[in-house]
Structures are given as structure tokens and as C-alpha cells.
Amino acid sequence: MSKVVLITGASSGVGLSTSVLLAANGYKVYASMRNTAKAGDLKKAAEEKGAQVEVIELDVTDEASIKKAVDEIIKKEGKIDVLINNAGFSFAKTLEQTSMAEFRSIMETNFFGLVATTKMVVPLMRARRSGHILNISSFGGLVGQPFNDAYCAAKFAVTGLTESMYASLRPFGIKVTLVCPGAITTPFVQKASETLETDPNNPYMPLGSAYVTNVKKVFSDSEAAGVKSSQTADEVAEVLKRLIEEDDPQFLCLTSEYIEKVAGKKLKDTTGRTMADFTLARSYGADWKNLL
């Protein structure tokens, strides 16, 4: 029987690419999105690959919407094997420039939406002693970035939550993976950069201009040196497929060699295994696998 996969935020970018790739490889994919009227690109891409994707409405900021979607999948399939928490958005503003309403909006989608969706699915996986949850965080969930204050706060929250989830759920046979991509060539990045303040009276304007210029230079210099500093959504989708198909996937997945190298300046073990396994042993003892 095919593995059943639920993906949030599947109308574009990584969610779209992953939905199509998995469906084309025999998975039963439920590609969810807040507005199913935006499923055109997904359906076209699936058709081109000869893949069958089930589009389902799911708004991660609405618990009733999440429950309805999960109940529908369980009624049809009886299980959810893989949950990919991918829904999210960003904008380029500092803390001072970000309104409290904007902060709450970022947290609702990028963090609390992930929490609410996962809470609906975990009991089903725990009852079956099986499942895999992949939380899409970001390089910005490991290293703070200027003009991404709210987004990084939300993604750091995802990182901390996922580390705790690993220790709580792994004894029940549920795999948990924290996925941290770097720059991805999708509309997500373009939409975020377009929100950078351009008002000449803005006190952060010199920093913002320098930030955009220097980040572009870093990427162009890397590319010129033959170093791949960004990824396509399709490339990240391939990484997610690999993780799903591994019997014992790593806890932390930095999706490219470039991000491993950069994040490695802060993290010595870029697979996350050392700390994750240390937490399990410290929390439950060396014989933790036999507790349940």
C-alpha cells in the first residue's frame, strides 16, 4: 500500500515540487493549501509528470480547517504516513518596522500553524507506532538574518519545537526531521525582498541597501567560483524524498553543501544526530528504545 503524505503550503515552491515528485514516484499525496483556486500550477505540473495529486483545502491558521482535512484523509486512507509542514511566508522588515499584527501573522502561519497541524496528526501516528514528520524550517531558523526578524523568530521557534518533538516522539516510532534550506529560487524569496522599505527617510535604508547589494554579491561570487549557493524547489524536493525513503533519517537536514558549510560555522555536527541522540540518552537512559 502506498505511503500517504500530507503536505501543507503546496500551491507553489517547495510544496508544489515535492507534491508532484512524490506523487510521480507512487506516493498518495494530499497537497493542501488555504485557497484551492490557486492549485492551477500544481495540477499542470502533475499532469506533465503523469502524476495523480489530491488537492485538499487546509488553512493552517484555522483549526477547524485542519481537522476537516485530516478527517477527510483518514476517512479515505485510514492513515497518514508522512506529514510535511511546509506552509509559510516572510517579508523583509526589522523588529522596529514590523507591526505587532505582522509579528502575530508571521507566527500564526510559520509556527502556530505547524503546531496545530502536527497536533492533529501525531495521535494517529502514535497509535500506529509509525510515521514521519518533516518540519521545514530554514537557515534563518539556525542563524539570525537582518531584515528577517519576525521570520527568523518563527523559524527558530520551529527549530526548538522540532528538537523537543524528536525526543518525545521517537520512542513511539515516529521519525522527526528538521529541514533547513538556504536560498531557494522561488517566488517566496522575491515576495519577501519586495517588502524591503525604500522610503529615503527610513533610518534603516543604508543598511537595507547594503544588505541587498552584499547578499547579491555573495551569491554571484559563489556562482562565479563554481559554488552552488542556492537551490531550486525541485532540488529541495529531491532531498525531502530521500529523507522519507531512509529507514533512519538524520534529525537535522541542511539541504545543500553550501548551507552545511555556512551553518557549520555555528554547528559542528550538521546532521543533528549527536545532540539528538544525546538528548534521548540523557532524558531516558541508554535503554530508551525498550521503554515503550
N, C-alpha and C positions, 0 to 999 in steps of 0.2 A: 504494500500500500504506500502511495506517495506521501512524503512528508508534507504537512500542511503549514504554510508560512503566512503570517500576518505582518504586513509592512505598513507603517504609518508614513504620511507625507510622501505619497507615491505619485503625485501628479507631475513631478519634474525631477531633474537632477539625479542624485544617487538613488532615491526611492524608485524612480521610474526605471533606471537602468538595471537595478537589482531585481525588480519585479519581472522584467522581461527575461533577463538572463536565467533566473531560477525556473521560471515557467518553461522556457525553452529546453531546460535540462530535466524535465519530468517532475518538478515540484508542483504542488497545488498551491497557487499563490493568490492570496486575498490582498489586493493592492488598495489601501484605504486612503481617503482624502476627505477634507472638510466639504468640498464642493465637487460632486461627481461630474458637473458640467465641464470641469477642466480636465477630463480624462481623455480628451481627443488625442493628444500627443502620445500618451501611454498606449492607447488602443492601436494607433497607427504603427508604433514601434513593435508592438506584439504581433500584429498582423504580418509585418515584414519578416519577422523571425518564425512565423508559423506557430506562435505560442498562444496558449489559452490563459488569459489572466482574468480573474474575477475582480471587478471593481466594486468596492463597497464604501458606503458613506461612513466616515468616522471623524468626528471633531474631537481632538484630544483635550480641548478645554471644556468639554461637556460630558459629564459622567454618564448621563442617560444615553448619549450618542455612542459612547464606548461600549456600554452594556448591551445595547441593541445590536451592535456589530458583532461583538463576541458571541452573544447568544445565537445569532444567525449562523455563524461559522460552526459552532458546536452542534446546532441542530442538523446541519448538513454533513459535517465531517466527524463529529464526535470527539474532536481533539484539536489542539494547536501545538505543533511540534516546535516551531520557531517563531519568536517574536523579535522583529527588528524595529526598535524605537528610533525612527529617523526624522520625524516631523520637527521643524524648527525654522526660525528666521532670525535676521540680525539687522542692525543699522550701525552706522559709524558716528558715534557721539561719545563725548566724555561723560563722567558722572554728573558734572555741573550742568551740562547741556541737556541731559536726559530727564524728562519729567517723571514723577512718581508713577503716573499712569503708564508710561512707556516701560519703566522698570518692571512693573507688575505684569504687563503684557508679555514681555520677553520671558519672565519667569513662568508665567502660566503655560505658554506653549513649549518652551525648551526644557523646562524642569517639571513643573506640576503635571503637565500633560503626560509626560513619560511616566511619572509616578502613578497617575490614575489608570493609565492603560495597563501598566505592569501589574497593579493590584488586582485587576480583573482577570489576568491570565495566570498568575502564579498559583492560585489554588488548584487550577486544572492540571498544571504541570506537576505540582507536588503530589496530587492524588495518584498520578501515573508514574511517579518517581522518574520522570523523564522530561526533557525539554531543553531548549537553548534560548537564552535571552541575549540579544546583542544591542547594547546601548551606544548610539552614535554620539560621541562627544566631539572633541576637536583638539587640535594642537593648542587652541585657546582655552581648553579645559585643563591644560597642564602648565602652560606658561602664559601669564597675563600679557595682553596686547593693547597698546594705546588706541584710543578711539573705539574700543570694543568693550568698554567697562561692564555694561549690563550683560552682554552676550557671554563674556568670559566668566562673570559671576555665575550665570546659569549653568554654563558648561563645567565649571569647577564643582558645582553642586552635583551635577550628573556623575562626575568622576568619583566624588566621595561616596555618593549613594551606591554606585556600582561596586566599589570595593567592599562595602558593607554587605551588599546583596550576595556577593561571591561567597563570603564566609557563612552567610545564613542559609543559602540555598544549595550550595554544592553538596553538603551531606545528604540532601534529598535526591541527588542525581540530576539536578538541574545545572546545566552549564551556563556560565555568565561571562560575557566578554565585553570589555570596554574598547571601543573602536575610536581611534583619534586620527582622522585625516588631517592633512595640511591644506594648502591651497588647492581648490578644485575648480576647474574651468566650467562653472555652471552659472546660470542666471542669479543664483543665490549670492555669489560674491559681487556681481555687478550691481544688484539691487542694494546691497549693503553699502558699497562705496559711493553710490549716488546720493546717500543721505548725509555725506560729509558737509558740514557747514561751509558756505562760501561767502558769507557776509564779511566785508572788509573790516567791520567793527568788532568782529568776533575775536576775543583775545587769544583764542587757540589757533587762529588762522595760520600763523607762521609754522607752528608745529604740525598742523594738518597738511599743509603744502609740502613740508619737508618729509613727512611720513609717506605720503603718496609717492613722491619722487624717489625716495630712497628704497622703498619696498619694490617699486618697479625696477630700479637699478639692480637690486639684489637678484631678482628673478632673471633679468636679462643677462647679467654677468654669469649667473649659474648656467643658463642655457648655452651661452657662448662658450663656456668651458666644458660643455658636454655633460653637465649635471642636470638631471631632470628634477626640477624644483616644484612642479605642480603635477596634478593628475587629472584625468578626465573622470567623469562619473562612471563610465564603463570600466575603467581600471579599478576604481574602488569597489565596484560591484563584483569583480573577479576576486578581490580579496575577501569579501564577505562570503562568497560561495565557498572559497577554500576553508574558511573558518567553520562554516556549517558542516562541511563534509569531514572534518577532522574528528577523530574519536576523543582526543584530549586537547582541545584548542587552548592556546595561550590566553591568559586573562587580559593582558593589555596588547592591543594591536595598533602599532603605528604603521600606517598603510603604505609607506614608501621608505626607501633607504635614506632619502634626503631628510625626512622628518625624524627618522631614527637617529640620524647624526646630530641634528639640531637639538632634539629633545634629550639626546644622550648627554648633553652638557649639564642637564639637570637630573636626569635619571641614569643610573649606572646599569640597571637591568631593564632593557627596553622590551622585554616580554612580560614583565609584571609577575612572573612566576615566583621569584624569590620572596617578595613581600607577601603575595597572596598565600603561598604555602606556609610561610612563617606565621601569618595571622591564624590560619587554620590550626596549626600545631600548638601555638601559644594559647589559643582560645579553648580548644577541646582536648588537647593531648595528642601524642603521636598516633594513637589508635583511633583517630576521629572517624575513619571510614566505616568502622564497625559499631558506631554509636546507635545508628538507626536501623 
